[in-house]
Amino acid sequence: MECKRKYVDKSGISWQLKRQSIKGLALAMPTLSLVAAVGADVGAAVAAVAAVAWEQQLDANRAGTEAATGVMQPGRRVKVRMDGSCEITPEEPTGGRAGVSSEPKETSQGGQTAQETAVLPERDPLAAAKEKEGALEDAGADAPLGPLWSPSGMGIPGTLPRSGCREQNTQQRSEEDDGHDGSASLVWAATPGMLFQGDKQTGLHPLSLSWVLGYNSSLAVHSLMDSEDRVLLLYVSSHTAVIHDVPGNRQYHLQGHTNVISCLCVSEDRRWVATADRGPDALIIVWDSFSGIPVRTIFESHPEDGVGAIAISQDAKYLATISAGTVQRVCVWKWTSPTEKPVCSTELRPEFGYQDYVIFNPQNPYEFVSNSKTQVIFYLWGDTGLQYGAPLLSSQTFNSVVGHFGQSVFHFKNSQALTSTSAGKLVVWEAVSPRTPSKELRVKPHSMKATKLVPMQKDSLTVLMVFESCIVTGDVKGQVKFYDGELQLLACYSHSKVGPIRSISFSKTLPDPPGASPACSTSCTASSQPFVARNFILSTSDATVLHVATDRTNFEKVMEEAKKAVNALACHPRQALVAVGSHCGLLKVWDYQQTKYLVSRIFTQAGIQCLSYDPEGYFLAAGFTDGSVYVLDAISLQSSCKEFKFSHGPVTHISFSHDSEYLATADEKYSVTVYKRVLQNGSRCWEHLAGLHSHYKPIRSILFGVQLDSNEPRLLSLGEDRQLVEYDLKSSSQDHLVVLHRDRVEQAAVPLCLAWYPQLSTESFILTANNYYKMKLYNTTTKMCRKTLLGPTYGSPLEKIQILPTKTTTDPHKRYLVYITKDKVGLQVLPVDGNPHKSSAFICHPDGVSDLASSYDGHYVFTAGGDDCTVMKWEVNLNALDAAASLGGEDLTPFYNLLDGGREGEFFRELEDYFYYAQLRSHGIDTLETRQVSTHIPLEEIPSVMRAMGFYPSEEKIEEMINEVKFSKYVDTGEQVTKINLGDFIKLYINHRPALGLSMKKIQRAFQVLGYDNENGDKVIDRGDLLLLLQCRGEHITEDELAQCLTTLLGKHPGGGGSEPDTYDPSGAAALIEEEIPEEITAEIFAADILGLPIAEREKNEGNKKRDESLVYEDTEA
């Protein structure tokens, strides 16, 4: 039985690979398995690479409509919510056969789009500007007809009804909105303060963001509203913009970015908020802060590196953005226009430095300024495009130290511009020639020059802004100073506990009544009128936000969050409390039902790395970056005993036993340390028991459990060295930790996490997940691998897993697993069976998730974001997850869909043919006896059929597969299974085949480690060394077996086309190998000429260049 297989890569280049008989492949392909095993010894599998395509559709016949849909590559699906957030659900984890398949793409492109916004069909912004020359002060005027106005009197800038189409649009909107309200109507009807009106609806997704702790202290905090009964703040937490109602203790989340938000800006009227991110598929999103609706999304604004700085003009019609790349690009956007292209753009020279701040001229939207630490650039845009000038300034210009530039502004009443510096000075910039009206200005070159360097103070200036008729500065000492237009001091506000100021945001209304002048302020103006300032919000670089009431000089602390990485989380086992630890030493306990902090403590000597409550909730143990361990009272956070310092590196894991008698830690030096609770002087206290250097690679998990035949605790640790170590706590003594068992749990993959599997059957299991996207069940006593299952495939493997607690006993067999990957949090329905529809995941921290915790009742899940300094609270909706799993189909339906072509495809029909052929083989091909029709094949035929289908397992993997089926019913019936049907075989194939397939990069990586550079600079392996490696490394193979494999692969097997097994004659094998295999072997020669795998033509030409080129194939008849 012979056929030809046609392979096609992404470029459409195809090859023909003659496939040998089942017997030939069964003999040949263990060689490939061996090479994969060797490669796994030196490196982990390549993670999937992100590739997401987006398409935006604009409805030109309906003013106020803009919608975009996210399209995932096979393996992922993004669902866009009305609130702008995204859900990622799996489809097929692989495309095509295991072994030679396409690698799955990175998950989620969740850049959410405008659901409804008032915009016009594409129109030339410069032409529109010409229609209204000299009317720049009109915030919404683009044409004589004027803007559309909302009931609140706030118009979307730059929009107007289309003449002759208004009745048609009204009729169309009426028809489309029949039975529901579109988000455009919500934007039109939105008023200040309506965002939090009405009850919060229950989320319709398995996980919904409920609350965010912490924020990005490197970005500004904006005041959206400041009144007697309401203070609304806007700040950024990871990839989410948060609108926080401080008195009402409520949050609204602007979700839509899949990367961490890098910059934001707010319009003068506080209605329009623009956020941007940097990274793959970076987005710019404009939000209506009154309704929380995204009204405009700009895709691929700066596709290379994303956005580094953004500003919005005074009339709210234009955005200026600067890319985050080495070569920065400056763009001007008319965001109310549906075009995806900027009005104008230009590139900056790298010697200007990284431009990280930009601001428009309030008097002229065609002018803006940006600066880096060393260069200020002035821009002018119009009909002739975007022009800029970069005036020079150095210490020699004024014979005085200038310092690094901070922020720049335009003067409020003349043609000057100002820039603050780290030396406490202001640089005054003036135009070389007087400026002219705006029409002439757009056609003349723009040139600015530094004319003055004004010393303001000794301390570094961190904030510079213009507010009404004042110039306002903030500095590293926490002082806020007000100056008039001549830089004469008007007032000063300061507080001893305020750190370096990061941003200042003023209230929209004056305090009423103004009250007395501040005690520390100097109140004087040129007209001798009393100086009255508005209340303002201060944010500091040490993650503190304060509300300053200028009439009382009252500094009220609104938020105080972690200023360094948050890596530690722990939920109380009996109360609605979560403990959060940071690298800055801040430990906080938070009531997540009432959303308020209860108690905190600051540790100054080191940062907190991990936390754990004891099962009774009396103690809270903390592991620190300096190796110390504290056992604290869970209520007061005071130390219950002296600190321990027996770890020689940062403590990475910490856990209590079920009876609170033992405490175990793991550290970065690969050691496990155990502490024991003892009775001393009539009181119980903790003491050090023993420690052991039990692993030689990083420890991924430590886990306490309970002995099956007693109530004694048991302790296990799992490391990247693939060792599962169990300790004998009962036999351990002072300074002597006894190891009970040491088991190797993986052959090639790296185990990443560990958990006790719920008792869903008679047999007890330990659950692990590895970096090959596989989950494995091990018998708790024998440590035998009982099942291998396909895990969630969302771009990165599972990093941590927990069984979700449950307080309901309606169905004890209905349990759930919560997990985190590199940047996502997800839920999985148990039991695990490889069905991808039983899992759902959501982006939580794009820069990496550091920890995971579940509430005691399973209603909430918490994730810590590490360097983004945030903790997110997720509300769990298990009904939504169950519904999604049901929609995916029952029985074998989800698994059929994972096969290439599905149930009706060629691949399935071929699988059936091999399955029936294996039945014939088991009875004898040439027998003349009457055959018994069966739906099963013997277990011994599993390896042959697997290899015939393109999956080439190692001998250890074959043993695991056979044992998985053989002992599947042993605990319940006491009998071994000796055969398998087609349905169970498909499940076995889906769960065991590689989730990522085979790529050329994996083979090249092995040659990088094992090979050497030849005279041409290629990585090669000597022929003799390769043969020796194949015999000595990985699974053992004899010389005769290797010769048989190689002669079969080279097409020289004497009986390769027969249907029955034939004898092998090794004579002449050595000469054949020397003749057919060159002395120096490259990765391409090994893959294409020896293994017979297809290599893309361009990969052959490029030699040893590293490419992650997956192979996609089709089947054709011979």
Backbone hydrogen bonds, N-H to C=O, Kabsch-Sander energy under -0.5 kcal/mol:
donor,donor_aa,acceptor,acceptor_aa,energy
3,C,19,R,-0.8
4,K,1116,T,-0.5
5,R,17,L,-2.2
6,K,1114,E,-1.4
7,Y,5,R,-0.5
7,Y,15,W,-1.8
8,V,1112,V,-3.3
9,D,13,I,-1.9
12,G,9,D,-1.9
15,W,7,Y,-1.8
17,L,5,R,-2.6
17,L,15,W,-0.5
18,K,16,Q,-0.5
19,R,3,C,-1.9
19,R,17,L,-0.5
21,S,1056,G,-0.7
25,L,21,S,-2.5
26,A,22,I,-2.4
27,L,23,K,-1.7
28,A,24,G,-2.2
29,M,25,L,-2.6
31,T,28,A,-1.5
32,L,29,M,-0.6
33,S,29,M,-1.7
34,L,30,P,-2.4
35,V,31,T,-2.1
36,A,32,L,-2.5
37,A,33,S,-2.1
38,V,34,L,-2.6
39,G,35,V,-2.9
40,A,36,A,-2.0
41,D,37,A,-1.1
41,D,38,V,-0.6
42,V,38,V,-0.6
42,V,39,G,-0.9
43,G,39,G,-0.8
51,A,106,E,-0.7
53,A,71,V,-1.2
55,E,69,T,-1.4
57,Q,67,A,-1.7
59,D,65,T,-0.6
60,A,58,L,-1.0
62,R,59,D,-1.2
64,G,119,V,-0.7
65,T,62,R,-1.1
67,A,57,Q,-1.5
69,T,55,E,-1.6
71,V,53,A,-1.6
72,M,70,G,-0.5
76,R,73,Q,-1.9
77,R,89,T,-1.5
79,K,77,R,-0.5
79,K,87,E,-2.8
80,V,78,V,-0.5
81,R,79,K,-0.6
81,R,85,S,-2.5
84,G,81,R,-1.4
87,E,79,K,-1.9
88,I,841,A,-2.0
89,T,77,R,-2.6
89,T,87,E,-0.5
91,E,75,G,-0.5
95,G,102,S,-0.9
96,G,94,T,-0.5
102,S,95,G,-1.5
105,K,74,P,-0.6
106,E,49,V,-2.2
110,G,108,S,-0.7
112,Q,256,G,-1.5
115,Q,294,P,-1.3
116,E,294,P,-0.7
119,V,117,T,-1.0
120,L,336,T,-0.8
128,A,124,D,-2.2
129,A,125,P,-2.1
130,K,126,L,-1.9
131,E,127,A,-1.2
132,K,128,A,-0.6
132,K,129,A,-1.1
133,E,130,K,-1.1
135,A,132,K,-1.6
138,D,135,A,-1.6
139,A,137,E,-0.7
141,A,138,D,-0.6
142,D,140,G,-0.6
142,D,143,A,-0.5
146,G,143,A,-2.1
148,L,159,T,-0.5
150,S,154,M,-0.9
152,S,188,W,-0.5
153,G,150,S,-2.3
155,G,153,G,-0.6
156,I,148,L,-0.5
159,T,156,I,-1.0
165,C,162,R,-1.7
166,R,162,R,-0.5
169,N,165,C,-2.8
170,T,166,R,-2.5
171,Q,167,E,-2.5
172,Q,168,Q,-2.7
173,R,169,N,-3.0
174,S,170,T,-2.2
175,E,171,Q,-2.3
176,E,172,Q,-2.9
177,D,173,R,-2.5
178,D,175,E,-0.9
180,H,177,D,-2.0
182,G,180,H,-0.5
186,L,182,G,-1.0
187,V,183,S,-1.9
188,W,184,A,-2.6
189,A,185,S,-2.4
190,A,186,L,-0.7
190,A,187,V,-0.6
194,M,191,T,-1.8
196,F,193,G,-0.5
197,Q,194,M,-1.5
208,S,875,E,-1.8
210,S,873,K,-3.4
211,W,873,K,-1.4
213,L,871,V,-3.4
216,N,236,V,-3.5
217,S,215,Y,-1.0
219,L,216,N,-1.5
222,H,234,L,-2.7
224,L,222,H,-0.7
224,L,232,L,-2.5
225,M,232,L,-1.3
227,S,230,R,-3.1
232,L,225,M,-2.3
233,L,231,V,-0.5
233,L,244,H,-2.4
234,L,222,H,-2.6
235,Y,242,V,-2.1
237,S,240,T,-3.2
240,T,237,S,-2.3
241,A,254,L,-1.8
242,V,235,Y,-3.3
243,I,252,Y,-3.0
244,H,233,L,-2.9
244,H,242,V,-0.6
245,D,243,I,-0.6
245,D,250,R,-2.6
246,V,231,V,-2.5
246,V,244,H,-1.0
249,N,245,D,-0.9
249,N,246,V,-0.9
250,R,245,D,-1.8
252,Y,243,I,-2.4
254,L,241,A,-3.5
254,L,252,Y,-0.5
255,Q,83,D,-0.8
255,Q,253,H,-1.1
256,G,239,H,-0.6
257,H,239,H,-0.7
261,I,238,S,-1.9
262,S,276,A,-2.1
263,C,276,A,-1.6
265,C,274,A,-2.0
267,S,272,W,-2.5
270,R,267,S,-1.7
273,V,271,R,-0.5
273,V,287,W,-2.2
274,A,265,C,-2.5
275,T,285,I,-2.6
276,A,263,C,-2.1
277,D,283,L,-1.4
278,R,260,V,-1.0
282,A,279,G,-0.9
284,I,298,I,-1.6
285,I,275,T,-2.6
286,V,296,R,-3.1
287,W,273,V,-3.6
287,W,285,I,-0.5
288,D,293,I,-2.6
289,S,271,R,-3.5
289,S,287,W,-0.8
292,G,288,D,-3.0
293,I,288,D,-0.7
295,V,286,V,-2.4
295,V,293,I,-0.6
296,R,286,V,-1.4
298,I,284,I,-3.2
299,F,297,T,-0.6
300,E,282,A,-0.8
306,G,302,H,-2.4
307,V,277,D,-2.3
308,G,322,I,-3.3
309,A,322,I,-1.5
311,A,320,A,-1.8
313,S,318,Y,-2.3
316,A,313,S,-1.6
319,L,333,W,-2.5
320,A,311,A,-2.5
321,T,331,C,-2.5
322,I,309,A,-2.3
323,S,329,R,-2.3
324,A,306,G,-1.8
328,Q,326,T,-0.8
330,V,346,T,-3.1
331,C,321,T,-2.6
332,V,344,C,-2.3
333,W,319,L,-3.0
335,W,317,K,-0.6
335,W,333,W,-0.9
336,T,317,K,-0.6
337,S,334,K,-2.0
343,V,332,V,-2.5
344,C,332,V,-1.0
346,T,330,V,-2.1
348,L,328,Q,-3.0
352,F,349,R,-2.0
353,G,350,P,-2.0
355,Q,353,G,-0.8
356,D,354,Y,-0.8
356,D,371,N,-1.3
357,Y,371,N,-0.9
359,I,369,V,-2.2
361,N,364,N,-0.7
361,N,367,E,-2.7
364,N,361,N,-1.2
367,E,364,N,-1.6
368,F,379,Y,-1.3
369,V,359,I,-2.5
370,S,377,I,-2.5
371,N,357,Y,-1.7
372,S,375,Q,-2.6
377,I,370,S,-3.1
378,F,389,G,-2.7
379,Y,368,F,-3.1
380,L,387,Q,-2.7
381,W,366,Y,-2.2
382,G,385,G,-1.5
385,G,382,G,-1.7
387,Q,380,L,-3.2
387,Q,385,G,-0.6
389,G,378,F,-2.6
397,T,394,S,-1.1
398,F,394,S,-0.7
400,S,395,S,-1.5
405,F,373,K,-2.3
406,G,420,S,-2.8
409,V,418,L,-2.6
411,H,416,Q,-2.6
417,A,429,W,-2.0
418,L,409,V,-2.9
419,T,427,V,-1.6
420,S,407,Q,-2.7
421,T,425,K,-1.5
422,S,404,H,-2.0
423,A,402,V,-0.8
424,G,421,T,-1.4
426,L,454,V,-2.5
427,V,419,T,-3.0
428,V,426,L,-0.5
428,V,452,K,-2.4
429,W,417,A,-3.4
429,W,427,V,-0.6
430,E,449,K,-2.5
432,V,447,S,-1.6
440,E,437,P,-0.5
441,L,437,P,-2.1
442,R,438,S,-1.4
443,V,440,E,-1.4
444,K,440,E,-0.7
444,K,441,L,-0.8
447,S,445,P,-0.5
449,K,430,E,-2.3
451,T,428,V,-2.9
451,T,449,K,-0.5
452,K,428,V,-1.3
454,V,426,L,-3.0
456,M,424,G,-2.3
457,Q,424,G,-1.9
461,L,421,T,-1.8
462,T,460,S,-0.5
462,T,474,G,-2.5
463,V,474,G,-2.0
465,M,472,V,-2.4
467,F,470,C,-2.3
470,C,467,F,-1.5
471,I,483,Y,-2.6
472,V,465,M,-3.2
472,V,470,C,-0.5
473,T,481,K,-2.3
474,G,463,V,-1.9
475,D,479,Q,-1.3
476,V,460,S,-1.6
478,G,475,D,-1.4
480,V,493,Y,-3.0
481,K,473,T,-2.3
482,F,491,A,-2.8
483,Y,471,I,-2.5
484,D,488,Q,-2.0
487,L,484,D,-2.1
490,L,482,F,-3.8
491,A,482,F,-1.2
493,Y,480,V,-3.0
498,V,495,H,-1.5
499,G,497,K,-0.5
501,I,475,D,-2.0
502,R,539,S,-3.7
503,S,539,S,-1.7
505,S,537,I,-2.0
507,S,535,N,-3.0
521,S,518,P,-0.9
523,S,521,S,-0.6
524,C,522,T,-0.8
528,S,525,T,-1.5
532,V,530,P,-0.5
536,F,548,V,-1.8
537,I,505,S,-3.3
538,L,546,L,-2.8
539,S,503,S,-2.0
540,T,544,T,-2.3
541,S,500,P,-2.6
543,A,540,T,-1.2
545,V,559,M,-2.7
546,L,538,L,-2.7
547,H,556,E,-3.4
548,V,536,F,-3.0
548,V,546,L,-0.5
549,A,547,H,-0.6
549,A,554,N,-2.1
550,T,548,V,-0.8
552,R,549,A,-1.1
553,T,549,A,-1.1
554,N,549,A,-1.6
555,F,553,T,-0.6
556,E,547,H,-3.0
556,E,554,N,-0.8
557,K,555,F,-0.6
558,V,545,V,-3.0
558,V,556,E,-0.5
559,M,545,V,-1.7
561,E,543,A,-2.9
566,V,866,G,-2.4
567,N,565,A,-0.7
567,N,581,G,-0.7
568,A,581,G,-1.5
570,A,579,A,-1.5
572,H,577,L,-2.7
577,L,575,Q,-2.2
578,V,590,W,-2.1
579,A,570,A,-3.3
580,V,588,K,-2.9
581,G,568,A,-2.1
582,S,586,L,-1.5
583,H,565,A,-3.0
585,G,582,S,-1.6
587,L,601,R,-3.0
588,K,580,V,-2.4
589,V,599,V,-2.6
590,W,578,V,-2.7
591,D,596,K,-2.9
592,Y,576,A,-1.1
592,Y,590,W,-0.9
593,Q,576,A,-0.6
595,T,591,D,-1.0
596,K,591,D,-1.6
598,L,589,V,-2.8
599,V,589,V,-1.1
601,R,587,L,-2.4
603,F,585,G,-2.9
603,F,601,R,-0.5
604,T,602,I,-0.6
608,I,582,S,-2.7
609,Q,623,G,-3.2
610,C,623,G,-1.6
612,S,621,A,-1.8
614,D,619,F,-1.8
617,G,614,D,-1.6
620,L,632,L,-2.4
621,A,612,S,-3.1
622,A,630,Y,-2.7
623,G,610,C,-2.6
624,F,628,S,-2.3
625,T,607,G,-2.5
627,G,624,F,-1.5
629,V,644,F,-2.9
630,Y,622,A,-2.4
632,L,620,L,-2.9
632,L,630,Y,-0.6
633,D,638,Q,-3.1
634,A,618,Y,-2.4
637,L,633,D,-2.0
640,S,631,V,-3.2
641,C,631,V,-0.7
644,F,629,V,-2.7
647,S,627,G,-0.9
651,V,624,F,-2.2
652,T,650,P,-0.5
652,T,666,A,-2.3
653,H,666,A,-1.7
655,S,664,A,-2.3
657,S,662,Y,-2.3
660,S,657,S,-1.6
663,L,675,Y,-2.6
664,A,655,S,-2.8
665,T,673,T,-2.7
666,A,653,H,-2.0
667,D,671,S,-1.7
668,E,650,P,-1.8
670,Y,667,D,-1.4
672,V,692,L,-2.7
673,T,665,T,-2.5
674,V,690,A,-3.4
675,Y,663,L,-3.6
676,K,687,E,-2.9
677,R,661,E,-2.4
678,V,676,K,-0.6
678,V,685,C,-3.3
680,Q,678,V,-0.6
680,Q,683,S,-3.4
683,S,680,Q,-1.9
685,C,678,V,-3.0
687,E,676,K,-2.4
689,L,674,V,-2.4
690,A,674,V,-1.5
692,L,672,V,-2.4
694,S,692,L,-1.6
695,H,670,Y,-1.6
700,R,718,L,-2.6
701,S,718,L,-1.7
703,L,716,L,-2.8
705,G,714,R,-2.8
707,Q,712,E,-2.9
710,S,707,Q,-0.7
714,R,705,G,-1.9
715,L,727,Y,-0.7
716,L,703,L,-2.4
717,S,725,V,-2.3
718,L,701,S,-2.6
719,G,723,Q,-1.7
720,E,698,P,-2.9
722,R,719,G,-1.5
724,L,743,D,-3.3
725,V,717,S,-2.7
725,V,723,Q,-0.7
726,E,741,H,-2.7
727,Y,715,L,-2.5
728,D,738,V,-2.8
729,L,727,Y,-1.0
732,S,728,D,-0.9
733,S,736,H,-2.0
735,D,689,L,-3.9
736,H,733,S,-2.5
738,V,728,D,-0.5
738,V,736,H,-0.6
740,L,726,E,-2.8
740,L,738,V,-0.5
741,H,726,E,-1.7
743,D,724,L,-2.4
745,V,722,R,-2.4
745,V,743,D,-0.6
746,E,722,R,-0.6
752,L,769,A,-3.2
753,C,769,A,-1.2
755,A,767,L,-2.0
757,Y,765,F,-1.7
760,L,758,P,-2.2
766,I,778,Y,-2.4
767,L,755,A,-3.1
768,T,776,K,-2.3
769,A,753,C,-1.3
770,N,774,K,-2.4
771,N,750,V,-1.7
773,Y,770,N,-1.1
775,M,789,L,-3.1
776,K,768,T,-2.4
777,L,787,K,-2.3
778,Y,766,I,-2.6
778,Y,776,K,-0.5
779,N,784,M,-2.3
780,T,764,S,-1.7
783,K,779,N,-2.0
786,R,777,L,-3.3
786,R,784,M,-0.6
787,K,777,L,-1.4
789,L,775,M,-3.2
791,G,773,Y,-2.9
794,Y,792,P,-0.6
794,Y,796,S,-0.6
799,E,820,I,-3.3
800,K,820,I,-1.3
802,Q,818,V,-2.5
804,L,802,Q,-0.6
804,L,816,Y,-2.4
807,K,857,D,-0.6
814,K,811,D,-2.0
815,R,813,H,-0.9
817,L,828,Q,-3.0
818,V,802,Q,-3.0
819,Y,826,G,-2.3
820,I,800,K,-1.9
821,T,824,K,-2.4
825,V,842,F,-2.5
826,G,819,Y,-2.6
827,L,840,S,-2.2
828,Q,817,L,-2.6
829,V,838,K,-2.4
830,L,815,R,-2.4
838,K,835,N,-1.4
839,S,836,P,-1.3
840,S,827,L,-2.1
841,A,88,I,-2.1
842,F,825,V,-2.6
844,C,823,D,-2.2
845,H,823,D,-1.1
848,G,845,H,-2.4
849,V,822,K,-2.2
850,S,864,A,-2.9
851,D,864,A,-1.0
853,A,862,F,-2.1
855,S,860,Y,-2.5
858,G,855,S,-1.4
861,V,874,W,-2.4
862,F,853,A,-3.3
863,T,872,M,-2.1
864,A,851,D,-1.9
865,G,870,T,-2.6
866,G,566,V,-2.0
868,D,865,G,-1.6
869,C,866,G,-1.9
871,V,213,L,-2.5
872,M,863,T,-2.5
873,K,211,W,-3.0
874,W,861,V,-3.3
874,W,872,M,-0.5
875,E,208,S,-3.2
876,V,859,H,-2.6
877,N,206,P,-2.6
881,L,877,N,-1.2
882,D,878,L,-2.6
883,A,879,N,-2.3
884,A,880,A,-2.1
885,A,881,L,-2.1
886,S,882,D,-2.2
887,L,883,A,-2.2
888,G,884,A,-0.9
889,G,886,S,-1.6
893,T,890,E,-2.1
896,Y,892,L,-2.7
897,N,893,T,-1.7
898,L,895,F,-0.8
899,L,896,Y,-1.5
902,G,899,L,-2.0
904,E,901,G,-0.5
905,G,902,G,-1.3
907,F,900,D,-0.6
909,R,905,G,-1.6
910,E,906,E,-2.4
911,L,907,F,-2.2
912,E,908,F,-2.3
913,D,909,R,-2.0
914,Y,910,E,-2.4
915,F,911,L,-2.3
916,Y,912,E,-2.6
917,Y,913,D,-2.5
918,A,914,Y,-2.4
919,Q,915,F,-1.3
920,L,916,Y,-2.0
921,R,917,Y,-2.5
922,S,918,A,-2.0
923,H,919,Q,-1.2
923,H,920,L,-0.5
924,G,920,L,-1.2
927,T,924,G,-0.8
933,V,931,R,-0.6
937,I,980,I,-2.1
939,L,978,T,-1.7
941,E,938,P,-1.6
942,I,939,L,-1.5
945,V,941,E,-2.0
946,M,942,I,-2.5
947,R,943,P,-2.4
948,A,944,S,-2.3
949,M,945,V,-1.5
950,G,947,R,-1.5
951,F,946,M,-2.4
952,Y,950,G,-0.5
958,I,954,S,-2.3
959,E,955,E,-2.1
960,E,956,E,-2.2
961,M,957,K,-2.5
962,I,958,I,-2.5
963,N,959,E,-2.6
964,E,960,E,-2.3
965,V,961,M,-1.7
966,K,962,I,-3.1
967,F,963,N,-2.6
968,S,965,V,-1.2
970,Y,967,F,-0.7
971,V,967,F,-0.5
973,T,969,K,-2.9
974,G,969,K,-0.6
974,G,970,Y,-2.1
975,E,969,K,-0.5
977,V,966,K,-2.5
980,I,937,I,-2.3
982,L,935,T,-0.8
985,F,981,N,-2.0
986,I,982,L,-2.4
987,K,983,G,-1.8
988,L,984,D,-2.4
989,Y,985,F,-2.8
990,I,986,I,-2.7
991,N,987,K,-2.4
992,H,988,L,-1.7
993,R,989,Y,-2.2
995,A,772,Y,-0.6
1000,M,1109,E,-1.0
1002,K,999,S,-0.8
1003,I,999,S,-1.0
1004,Q,1000,M,-2.5
1005,R,1001,K,-2.2
1006,A,1002,K,-1.5
1007,F,1003,I,-1.9
1008,Q,1004,Q,-2.0
1009,V,1005,R,-1.5
1010,L,1006,A,-2.7
1011,G,1007,F,-2.4
1012,Y,1020,V,-2.6
1014,N,1018,D,-2.4
1017,G,1014,N,-1.8
1020,V,1012,Y,-3.0
1020,V,1018,D,-0.6
1021,I,1081,I,-2.2
1023,R,1079,E,-2.7
1026,L,1022,D,-2.7
1027,L,1023,R,-2.3
1028,L,1024,G,-2.1
1029,L,1025,D,-2.7
1030,L,1026,L,-2.5
1031,Q,1027,L,-1.2
1032,C,1028,L,-2.3
1033,R,1029,L,-2.8
1037,I,1031,Q,-0.9
1042,L,1038,T,-2.2
1043,A,1039,E,-2.4
1044,Q,1040,D,-2.4
1045,C,1041,E,-2.2
1046,L,1042,L,-2.6
1047,T,1043,A,-2.5
1048,T,1044,Q,-1.7
1049,L,1045,C,-2.5
1050,L,1046,L,-2.3
1051,G,1048,T,-1.3
1052,K,1047,T,-2.9
1053,H,1047,T,-0.6
1056,G,1053,H,-1.3
1058,G,1055,G,-1.7
1069,A,1066,P,-1.9
1072,L,1068,G,-2.0
1073,I,1069,A,-2.5
1074,E,1070,A,-2.1
1075,E,1071,A,-2.0
1076,E,1072,L,-2.7
1077,I,1073,I,-2.3
1081,I,1021,I,-2.3
1081,I,1079,E,-0.5
1082,T,1080,E,-0.5
1083,A,1019,K,-0.5
1086,F,1082,T,-2.5
1087,A,1083,A,-2.4
1088,A,1084,E,-2.8
1089,D,1084,E,-0.5
1089,D,1085,I,-1.5
1090,I,1085,I,-1.4
1091,L,1086,F,-2.5
1093,L,1087,A,-2.9
1099,E,1096,A,-0.8
1100,K,1096,A,-1.7
1101,N,1097,E,-1.9
1102,E,1098,R,-2.0
1103,G,1099,E,-0.6
1103,G,1100,K,-0.7
1105,K,1102,E,-1.0
1107,R,1105,K,-0.6
1109,E,1107,R,-1.0
1110,S,1108,D,-0.8
1111,L,101,S,-0.8
1111,L,998,L,-0.6
1112,V,8,V,-1.2
1112,V,1110,S,-0.5
1114,E,6,K,-3.4
1116,T,4,K,-1.1
